[in-house]
Amino acid sequence: MFNLTKMFHDYSYVAGLAIALPTWLSRNGPTIDHAVMIGILIFTFILDWIAGVTLAHKSPVQYRTSHEGIYAFMRDFLIVLICAASIGLDFVFESKSFIFAFFTGAFIWQNFYSFLGNVAALGWSKYFPMWLFKLVQDEMIAKLHKYFPNRKE
């Protein structure tokens, strides 16, 4: 599923806190902003999926199966459910929209982090600002080791 230690390692919780600061946090109940954040989350899933599939097709590793895509879809569905459940937690704890914004922002960053790692491993970094890739250097190295295990770099 998702890894809480990874959230702390890649600082995605900071993104969650940064997104949790807007004024819509003071509102009770779901707003259009909740839908927009879920939309951004789904968009980052799609970006990560496209870059991940492209990277997997370029990889010489032969153990790719359709199960990987099914697990990713189930994982992403569970993440959306967690974000939706956090709206209920906000209601129960009367925390306005803070819990929702925290979790959703953290998941957006975590998936965007993975997307940038895939893009960097594909060699597409020349099309993106270089400072982004300095943030995800460890993710890029992990992707290169996963998809190109025999590469000497």
Phi and psi in degrees as GROMACS dihedral restraints (atoms count N, CA, C in turn):
[ dihedral_restraints ]
;  ai    aj    ak    al  type     phi  dphi    fc
    3     4     5     6     1  -108.6    20    10
    4     5     6     7     1   158.2    20    10
    6     7     8     9     1  -117.5    20    10
    7     8     9    10     1   113.8    20    10
    9    10    11    12     1   -65.4    20    10
   10    11    12    13     1   -34.8    20    10
   12    13    14    15     1   -66.3    20    10
   13    14    15    16     1   -33.1    20    10
   15    16    17    18     1   -65.9    20    10
   16    17    18    19     1   -37.6    20    10
   18    19    20    21     1   -58.9    20    10
   19    20    21    22     1   -38.3    20    10
   21    22    23    24     1   -79.0    20    10
   22    23    24    25     1   -32.2    20    10
   24    25    26    27     1   -69.3    20    10
   25    26    27    28     1   -42.9    20    10
   27    28    29    30     1   -94.5    20    10
   28    29    30    31     1     7.5    20    10
   30    31    32    33     1    62.4    20    10
   31    32    33    34     1    27.3    20    10
   33    34    35    36     1   -68.1    20    10
   34    35    36    37     1   -21.7    20    10
   36    37    38    39     1   -65.8    20    10
   37    38    39    40     1   -27.9    20    10
   39    40    41    42     1   -66.6    20    10
   40    41    42    43     1   -40.5    20    10
   42    43    44    45     1   -64.0    20    10
   43    44    45    46     1   -38.4    20    10
   45    46    47    48     1   -61.3    20    10
   46    47    48    49     1   -42.7    20    10
   48    49    50    51     1   -67.7    20    10
   49    50    51    52     1   -39.8    20    10
   51    52    53    54     1   -64.1    20    10
   52    53    54    55     1   -38.4    20    10
   54    55    56    57     1   -76.1    20    10
   55    56    57    58     1   -21.7    20    10
   57    58    59    60     1   -76.2    20    10
   58    59    60    61     1    -2.6    20    10
   60    61    62    63     1   -87.5    20    10
   61    62    63    64     1   -16.1    20    10
   63    64    65    66     1   -61.1    20    10
   64    65    66    67     1   164.0    20    10
   66    67    68    69     1   -67.1    20    10
   67    68    69    70     1   -23.5    20    10
   69    70    71    72     1   -65.8    20    10
   70    71    72    73     1   -10.8    20    10
   72    73    74    75     1   -61.9    20    10
   73    74    75    76     1   -25.7    20    10
   75    76    77    78     1   -81.4    20    10
   76    77    78    79     1    -1.8    20    10
   78    79    80    81     1   -88.4    20    10
   79    80    81    82     1   145.9    20    10
   81    82    83    84     1   -91.5    20    10
   82    83    84    85     1   137.9    20    10
   84    85    86    87     1    83.7    20    10
   85    86    87    88     1   165.6    20    10
   87    88    89    90     1   -66.5    20    10
   88    89    90    91     1   144.5    20    10
   90    91    92    93     1  -129.5    20    10
   91    92    93    94     1  -179.5    20    10
   93    94    95    96     1   -62.5    20    10
   94    95    96    97     1   -28.8    20    10
   96    97    98    99     1   -63.4    20    10
   97    98    99   100     1   -34.7    20    10
   99   100   101   102     1   -63.1    20    10
  100   101   102   103     1   -44.3    20    10
  102   103   104   105     1   -64.9    20    10
  103   104   105   106     1   -39.0    20    10
  105   106   107   108     1   -64.1    20    10
  106   107   108   109     1   -42.9    20    10
  108   109   110   111     1   -65.3    20    10
  109   110   111   112     1   -39.0    20    10
  111   112   113   114     1   -64.5    20    10
  112   113   114   115     1   -39.5    20    10
  114   115   116   117     1   -60.9    20    10
  115   116   117   118     1   -42.7    20    10
  117   118   119   120     1   -64.0    20    10
  118   119   120   121     1   -40.1    20    10
  120   121   122   123     1   -60.9    20    10
  121   122   123   124     1   -47.2    20    10
  123   124   125   126     1   -64.2    20    10
  124   125   126   127     1   -37.9    20    10
  126   127   128   129     1   -62.4    20    10
  127   128   129   130     1   -40.8    20    10
  129   130   131   132     1   -68.7    20    10
  130   131   132   133     1   -32.7    20    10
  132   133   134   135     1   -58.9    20    10
  133   134   135   136     1   -45.4    20    10
  135   136   137   138     1   -65.1    20    10
  136   137   138   139     1   -45.1    20    10
  138   139   140   141     1   -58.2    20    10
  139   140   141   142     1   -47.4    20    10
  141   142   143   144     1   -64.7    20    10
  142   143   144   145     1   -39.2    20    10
  144   145   146   147     1   -65.0    20    10
  145   146   147   148     1   -45.6    20    10
  147   148   149   150     1   -61.8    20    10
  148   149   150   151     1   -48.8    20    10
  150   151   152   153     1   -65.6    20    10
  151   152   153   154     1   -38.2    20    10
  153   154   155   156     1   -66.0    20    10
  154   155   156   157     1   -41.9    20    10
  156   157   158   159     1   -64.8    20    10
  157   158   159   160     1   -42.2    20    10
  159   160   161   162     1   -62.2    20    10
  160   161   162   163     1   -43.0    20    10
  162   163   164   165     1   -65.0    20    10
  163   164   165   166     1   -41.0    20    10
  165   166   167   168     1   -64.1    20    10
  166   167   168   169     1   -37.0    20    10
  168   169   170   171     1   -70.3    20    10
  169   170   171   172     1   -28.9    20    10
  171   172   173   174     1   -82.0    20    10
  172   173   174   175     1   -14.5    20    10
  174   175   176   177     1   -76.6    20    10
  175   176   177   178     1   141.1    20    10
  177   178   179   180     1   -79.2    20    10
  178   179   180   181     1    -7.5    20    10
  180   181   182   183     1   -66.5    20    10
  181   182   183   184     1   130.2    20    10
  183   184   185   186     1   -99.6    20    10
  184   185   186   187     1     0.5    20    10
  186   187   188   189     1   -88.3    20    10
  187   188   189   190     1    16.0    20    10
  189   190   191   192     1   -68.1    20    10
  190   191   192   193     1   134.6    20    10
  192   193   194   195     1  -137.7    20    10
  193   194   195   196     1   170.6    20    10
  195   196   197   198     1   -70.2    20    10
  196   197   198   199     1   -16.9    20    10
  198   199   200   201     1   -63.1    20    10
  199   200   201   202     1   -33.7    20    10
  201   202   203   204     1   -60.2    20    10
  202   203   204   205     1   -44.9    20    10
  204   205   206   207     1   -66.5    20    10
  205   206   207   208     1   -38.1    20    10
  207   208   209   210     1   -66.0    20    10
  208   209   210   211     1   -42.8    20    10
  210   211   212   213     1   -63.6    20    10
  211   212   213   214     1   -39.8    20    10
  213   214   215   216     1   -64.6    20    10
  214   215   216   217     1   -41.2    20    10
  216   217   218   219     1   -64.1    20    10
  217   218   219   220     1   -43.0    20    10
  219   220   221   222     1   -64.2    20    10
  220   221   222   223     1   -41.5    20    10
  222   223   224   225     1   -61.0    20    10
  223   224   225   226     1   -47.0    20    10
  225   226   227   228     1   -64.8    20    10
  226   227   228   229     1   -37.7    20    10
  228   229   230   231     1   -63.3    20    10
  229   230   231   232     1   -42.7    20    10
  231   232   233   234     1   -64.6    20    10
  232   233   234   235     1   -36.0    20    10
  234   235   236   237     1   -63.6    20    10
  235   236   237   238     1   -43.1    20    10
  237   238   239   240     1   -63.6    20    10
  238   239   240   241     1   -39.1    20    10
  240   241   242   243     1   -63.6    20    10
  241   242   243   244     1   -39.9    20    10
  243   244   245   246     1   -61.6    20    10
  244   245   246   247     1   -42.9    20    10
  246   247   248   249     1   -64.7    20    10
  247   248   249   250     1   -40.4    20    10
  249   250   251   252     1   -66.8    20    10
  250   251   252   253     1   -40.2    20    10
  252   253   254   255     1   -65.7    20    10
  253   254   255   256     1   -28.9    20    10
  255   256   257   258     1   -68.1    20    10
  256   257   258   259     1   -23.2    20    10
  258   259   260   261     1   -63.5    20    10
  259   260   261   262     1   -42.6    20    10
  261   262   263   264     1   -64.4    20    10
  262   263   264   265     1   -38.8    20    10
  264   265   266   267     1   -63.7    20    10
  265   266   267   268     1   -38.9    20    10
  267   268   269   270     1   -59.4    20    10
  268   269   270   271     1   -40.4    20    10
  270   271   272   273     1   -65.3    20    10
  271   272   273   274     1   -46.8    20    10
  273   274   275   276     1   -65.2    20    10
  274   275   276   277     1   -45.1    20    10
  276   277   278   279     1   -88.7    20    10
  277   278   279   280     1     1.8    20    10
  279   280   281   282     1    51.0    20    10
  280   281   282   283     1    46.0    20    10
  282   283   284   285     1  -103.1    20    10
  283   284   285   286     1    23.8    20    10
  285   286   287   288     1    58.7    20    10
  286   287   288   289     1  -117.0    20    10
  288   289   290   291     1  -120.7    20    10
  289   290   291   292     1    19.3    20    10
  291   292   293   294     1   -64.6    20    10
  292   293   294   295     1   -48.2    20    10
  294   295   296   297     1   -62.4    20    10
  295   296   297   298     1   -43.8    20    10
  297   298   299   300     1   -60.0    20    10
  298   299   300   301     1   -49.2    20    10
  300   301   302   303     1   -64.0    20    10
  301   302   303   304     1   -38.4    20    10
  303   304   305   306     1   -62.5    20    10
  304   305   306   307     1   -54.3    20    10
  306   307   308   309     1   -65.6    20    10
  307   308   309   310     1   -45.0    20    10
  309   310   311   312     1   -65.4    20    10
  310   311   312   313     1   -43.2    20    10
  312   313   314   315     1   -62.1    20    10
  313   314   315   316     1   -40.8    20    10
  315   316   317   318     1   -64.8    20    10
  316   317   318   319     1   -42.1    20    10
  318   319   320   321     1   -69.0    20    10
  319   320   321   322     1   -35.0    20    10
  321   322   323   324     1   -61.3    20    10
  322   323   324   325     1   -49.3    20    10
  324   325   326   327     1   -62.5    20    10
  325   326   327   328     1   -43.5    20    10
  327   328   329   330     1   -59.9    20    10
  328   329   330   331     1   -41.8    20    10
  330   331   332   333     1   -75.4    20    10
  331   332   333   334     1   -34.5    20    10
  333   334   335   336     1   -66.8    20    10
  334   335   336   337     1   -37.0    20    10
  336   337   338   339     1   -59.7    20    10
  337   338   339   340     1   -45.2    20    10
  339   340   341   342     1   -64.8    20    10
  340   341   342   343     1   -41.4    20    10
  342   343   344   345     1   -58.9    20    10
  343   344   345   346     1   -47.4    20    10
  345   346   347   348     1   -63.6    20    10
  346   347   348   349     1   -37.1    20    10
  348   349   350   351     1   -62.3    20    10
  349   350   351   352     1   -41.9    20    10
  351   352   353   354     1   -63.6    20    10
  352   353   354   355     1   -44.7    20    10
  354   355   356   357     1   -62.6    20    10
  355   356   357   358     1   -43.9    20    10
  357   358   359   360     1   -64.9    20    10
  358   359   360   361     1   -41.4    20    10
  360   361   362   363     1   -66.1    20    10
  361   362   363   364     1   -28.5    20    10
  363   364   365   366     1   -76.5    20    10
  364   365   366   367     1   -14.6    20    10
  366   367   368   369     1    86.3    20    10
  367   368   369   370     1    16.5    20    10
  369   370   371   372     1   -88.2    20    10
  370   371   372   373     1     9.6    20    10
  372   373   374   375     1   -62.3    20    10
  373   374   375   376     1   -20.8    20    10
  375   376   377   378     1   -67.9    20    10
  376   377   378   379     1   -15.3    20    10
  378   379   380   381     1   -94.7    20    10
  379   380   381   382     1    -0.9    20    10
  381   382   383   384     1  -129.3    20    10
  382   383   384   385     1   158.8    20    10
  384   385   386   387     1   -61.0    20    10
  385   386   387   388     1   133.0    20    10
  387   388   389   390     1   -65.0    20    10
  388   389   390   391     1   -29.9    20    10
  390   391   392   393     1   -62.6    20    10
  391   392   393   394     1   -26.4    20    10
  393   394   395   396     1   -63.8    20    10
  394   395   396   397     1   -36.6    20    10
  396   397   398   399     1   -80.4    20    10
  397   398   399   400     1   -20.1    20    10
  399   400   401   402     1   -68.6    20    10
  400   401   402   403     1   -29.3    20    10
  402   403   404   405     1   -70.0    20    10
  403   404   405   406     1   -29.5    20    10
  405   406   407   408     1  -115.4    20    10
  406   407   408   409     1    25.4    20    10
  408   409   410   411     1   -59.3    20    10
  409   410   411   412     1   -41.1    20    10
  411   412   413   414     1   -66.7    20    10
  412   413   414   415     1   -36.3    20    10
  414   415   416   417     1   -67.0    20    10
  415   416   417   418     1   -40.9    20    10
  417   418   419   420     1   -62.7    20    10
  418   419   420   421     1   -43.2    20    10
  420   421   422   423     1   -63.5    20    10
  421   422   423   424     1   -41.0    20    10
  423   424   425   426     1   -63.0    20    10
  424   425   426   427     1   -41.0    20    10
  426   427   428   429     1   -65.8    20    10
  427   428   429   430     1   -41.8    20    10
  429   430   431   432     1   -62.9    20    10
  430   431   432   433     1   -40.7    20    10
  432   433   434   435     1   -67.9    20    10
  433   434   435   436     1   -33.9    20    10
  435   436   437   438     1   -72.2    20    10
  436   437   438   439     1   -46.1    20    10
  438   439   440   441     1   -94.6    20    10
  439   440   441   442     1   -21.2    20    10
  441   442   443   444     1  -132.3    20    10
  442   443   444   445     1    68.1    20    10
  444   445   446   447     1   -65.1    20    10
  445   446   447   448     1   -24.4    20    10
  447   448   449   450     1   -95.9    20    10
  448   449   450   451     1     1.8    20    10
  450   451   452   453     1   -73.3    20    10
  451   452   453   454     1   135.4    20    10
  453   454   455   456     1  -100.1    20    10
  454   455   456   457     1   106.7    20    10
